[in-house]
Structures are given as C-alpha cells and as structure tokens.
Amino acid sequence: MKKLNKAILLVHGAWEGAWSWGETIPYLEKEGHKVITFDLPGHGDDKTPISEISLQLYADSVRKELDEIAEPVILVGHSFAGYIISQVAEDSKEFIEKLVFVASAVPYDNKPAVQIFKEDEGSELLANMIFSGDESYATLGRQAIKDVIMTGATDEQVDYALPKFVKQATKPFFEVVKTDNNFNEIPKAYVETTKDRVISLEAQRKAQKETGINEVVTLEDGHVPLVTGPENLGNALNQIATS
C-alpha cells in the first residue's frame, strides 16, 4: 500500500520567504504530512548579501534541506522557485520523489527565467519591477504587489506581506538551467492559476507542454494562492502528493 503521509518541502518564490507558506501549511499538516519550509539565501531572516546570490546558491540551500530530511520528498516550488527546484533535480535526484510547480516558471530550451517572462505577453511582472541603479536587485511597489503579484488579496494581507518582501537579486533571473538528465526522469506535477498576472495561464501551459507535465490541478486564483486560496492549494498539493 502507498504511504500517504509524505515529507513535503515547500520552496518560496522571488522577493518572498518561508512566511509566504504560513497559511497553506496547516491544510497539509492536517492530512498527516510532514511539512518543511525555510528561507532561501537573502530572504526572510537569512542575511546573505545580494552580491553572493545565484541560482546555484539557491539550489544548494534546497539540497541541504533535502539531505537533512534524508527521505523521499515532494519538492514544491512556487513562481521563480520552479527554476530553483529544477536545478536541484538536475544536480541530483536523491530524495526527490516528485517535483511540483505552483504557478511556476519552468526551464526549457535553455531559456533563463527573464526570457520566459519577456516572451509571455500576458505577464505584467517585468513592467512593474523597480531596478536598483546597478540593476543588481529589484523591488516592487505596493500597488504592483496588490494587483499583479497578490491578485485577489485583501488590503490586510498585502499590508502583512509588504514589509516582508525583500530586495530580489536579479542575477538568478538571467541564469540558465540545463535540464538534460535527472530532471527528465523525475515525476512532475503542476498547479496552474487561471487569474495569474505574473505568469499567464497560456505561458504556464506552454511550460507544461514543453516539459511533458501531464498531472495538472487548476485553481481559479491569482499568482499567490499560498495567501489568497490556501485551502484550495493545500487540497491540490495533498492530491498531488498522494496520487
């Protein structure tokens, strides 16, 4: 009989931190799953300088968590973390039972994430990023966070999240993930979001097609269902984890 209690590692997206999963975690724990989340380098309480942050550093921090858990894990990435978990998987399949992409950019054709966003005519992300003078990091204004990132969020939810958003290092957006071997062999699933203004539904479906992802759950939600629809997201992740 299939073990239905899973270890689930949740990886947050750009600008955010482990805090962004806070509303979703209880819905997974009540199903008996062991849920782990953490701050990527330079996010949340982690003070890694922007100058040191790269896609590989992000991936190495996820690998460290996997090695500490040391059992098969459902590895979940939200938004840009789709690139991070893909790099982790390509580096080593160890302890990865399944990759799950939530409203995610997924690498294909050696395209960096910035190219995925540029080619996505329905994405409003790049137009709303405020770059530093040297373009080493980007921030987002309150209106962009409310309308584009956290579509459907209440003012209270936005005000809670706003001070927690960090300066996002831009270097990882320009780096390529070559998915040649390990990545292709690991089972994958996708949670797509129909009202997404960061990665349009069309772009999400193109990524699924390009990477052969057939297990898909659709949420009628914006880009951050972690906050705006945590129960539905929890149910979707439970369904995927136990399928």
C-alpha positions in Angstrom: 0.0 0.0 0.0 1.2 3.5 -0.9 2.4 5.6 2.0 0.1 8.6 2.1 1.9 10.6 4.8 4.6 12.5 2.9 7.5 14.7 3.6 6.8 17.9 1.7 9.5 20.6 1.2 8.0 24.0 0.2 10.3 26.5 -1.6 9.1 30.1 -1.8 9.4 32.4 -4.8 11.2 35.6 -5.6 11.0 38.5 -3.0 9.2 36.3 -0.5 10.3 34.0 2.3 9.2 30.9 4.3 6.5 33.1 5.8 4.5 33.1 2.5 3.6 29.4 3.0 2.2 30.1 6.5 -1.5 29.9 5.5 -1.1 26.7 3.5 0.9 24.6 5.9 -1.9 23.8 8.3 -4.0 22.3 5.4 -1.2 19.9 4.6 -0.3 19.0 8.2 -3.9 18.1 9.0 -3.6 15.4 6.3 -0.7 14.0 8.3 2.1 15.3 6.1 5.5 16.4 7.5 5.9 19.9 6.1 9.2 21.8 5.9 9.9 25.3 4.6 12.8 27.6 5.0 14.2 31.0 3.9 16.3 30.9 0.7 19.6 32.9 0.9 18.9 36.6 1.2 15.2 36.1 2.0 13.2 36.2 5.3 15.7 36.1 8.2 18.6 35.0 6.0 21.1 37.9 5.6 23.2 36.6 2.7 24.3 39.7 0.7 22.7 40.3 -2.7 26.2 40.1 -4.4 26.6 36.5 -3.3 23.2 35.2 -4.5 23.0 33.0 -7.6 20.6 30.3 -8.9 23.2 27.7 -7.8 23.4 29.1 -4.3 19.6 28.9 -4.1 19.7 25.3 -5.4 22.4 24.3 -2.9 20.4 25.6 0.0 17.4 23.4 -1.1 19.7 20.4 -1.5 21.0 21.0 2.1 17.4 20.8 3.3 16.7 17.6 1.3 19.9 15.9 2.7 18.8 16.8 6.2 15.3 15.4 5.7 17.0 12.3 4.2 13.8 10.5 3.0 11.8 10.8 -0.2 10.4 14.3 -0.5 7.6 16.0 -2.5 9.6 19.1 -3.6 7.3 22.1 -4.3 8.4 25.3 -5.9 6.3 28.5 -6.2 6.8 31.0 -9.0 10.6 31.5 -9.7 11.3 28.6 -7.4 10.3 26.4 -10.4 13.7 27.2 -11.7 15.4 26.5 -8.4 13.8 23.1 -7.8 14.6 22.2 -11.5 18.3 22.9 -10.9 18.2 20.9 -7.6 16.7 18.0 -9.5 19.2 18.2 -12.4 22.1 18.3 -9.9 20.9 15.1 -8.1 17.7 13.0 -7.9 18.4 11.9 -4.4 15.5 12.2 -2.0 13.2 13.7 -4.7 10.0 11.7 -5.1 8.2 14.3 -7.2 8.6 17.9 -8.4 5.6 20.1 -8.0 5.4 23.5 -9.7 2.9 26.1 -8.3 2.2 29.0 -10.7 5.8 28.5 -11.8 8.3 29.3 -14.4 9.8 26.0 -15.6 13.0 25.9 -17.6 13.1 24.6 -21.2 15.1 25.3 -24.3 18.0 26.8 -22.2 15.9 29.9 -21.6 16.7 32.0 -18.5 13.6 33.0 -16.5 13.8 36.6 -17.7 13.3 35.3 -21.2 10.2 33.3 -20.2 8.7 36.5 -18.7 9.7 38.6 -21.7 8.1 36.2 -24.2 4.9 36.0 -22.0 2.6 38.7 -23.4 0.2 38.2 -20.5 2.9 38.8 -17.8 3.0 42.2 -16.1 6.0 41.3 -13.9 8.9 43.0 -15.7 7.0 46.2 -16.3 6.4 46.5 -12.6 9.9 45.7 -11.3 11.9 48.7 -9.9 15.6 48.1 -10.6 18.4 49.4 -8.4 20.9 51.8 -10.1 23.3 48.9 -10.9 20.4 46.6 -11.7 21.8 44.0 -9.2 18.4 43.8 -7.4 14.7 44.8 -7.9 11.9 45.8 -5.7 8.1 46.1 -6.1 5.7 48.8 -5.2 2.6 48.3 -3.0 0.2 48.6 -6.0 2.1 46.1 -8.0 2.2 43.7 -5.1 -1.6 44.1 -4.5 -2.7 43.9 -8.2 -0.1 41.9 -10.0 1.6 39.6 -7.5 -1.0 39.0 -4.9 -4.1 39.3 -7.2 -7.2 38.9 -5.1 -5.5 39.6 -1.8 -7.2 41.8 0.8 -5.5 45.1 2.0 -4.8 43.4 5.3 -3.0 40.5 3.5 -1.0 43.0 1.4 -0.1 45.1 4.4 1.1 42.0 6.3 3.3 40.9 3.3 4.6 44.3 2.2 7.3 44.7 4.9 8.4 41.1 4.4 9.2 41.5 0.7 13.0 41.7 0.3 15.2 43.2 -2.4 15.4 40.5 -5.0 18.8 39.7 -6.6 18.4 39.8 -10.3 21.3 37.6 -11.3 19.3 34.3 -10.9 16.7 35.5 -13.4 19.4 35.6 -16.1 20.9 32.2 -15.4 20.2 29.1 -17.4 19.1 25.7 -16.0 20.1 22.9 -18.4 17.6 20.1 -17.8 19.2 17.2 -19.6 19.2 14.0 -17.5 17.9 13.8 -13.9 15.2 16.4 -14.3 13.5 14.5 -17.1 13.4 11.3 -15.1 11.6 12.7 -12.0 7.8 12.7 -11.9 6.3 16.2 -12.1 3.0 17.9 -11.5 1.8 21.5 -11.9 -0.7 23.6 -10.0 -1.9 26.2 -12.6 -3.5 29.5 -11.7 -6.1 31.0 -14.1 -6.0 34.6 -13.0 -2.2 34.9 -12.9 -0.7 38.2 -13.9 2.9 37.2 -13.3 3.0 34.1 -15.4 -0.1 33.9 -17.7 -2.1 30.7 -17.9 -1.0 30.4 -21.5 2.7 30.5 -20.5 2.1 28.1 -17.7 0.5 25.6 -20.2 3.3 26.1 -22.7 5.8 25.2 -19.9 3.8 22.1 -19.1 3.8 21.0 -22.7 7.5 21.7 -23.3 8.5 19.7 -20.2 5.9 16.9 -20.5 4.0 17.6 -17.4 0.6 15.8 -17.6 -0.5 15.9 -13.9 -2.2 19.2 -13.5 -4.5 20.8 -11.0 -6.3 24.1 -11.9 -7.0 26.8 -9.4 -9.2 29.8 -10.2 -6.8 32.1 -8.4 -4.0 34.7 -8.9 -0.3 34.2 -8.7 -0.1 33.6 -4.9 -2.7 31.0 -3.9 -0.5 30.4 -0.9 -2.0 33.5 0.5 -5.3 34.1 -1.4 -6.5 30.4 -1.6 -4.5 28.4 0.9 -7.2 25.7 1.5 -7.6 25.1 -2.2 -3.8 25.0 -2.7 -3.4 22.7 0.3 -6.0 20.3 -1.2 -4.3 20.4 -4.6 -0.9 19.7 -3.1 -2.4 16.8 -1.0 -4.0 15.3 -4.1 -0.7 15.5 -6.0 1.4 14.2 -3.1 -0.7 11.2 -2.6 -1.6 10.4 -6.3 
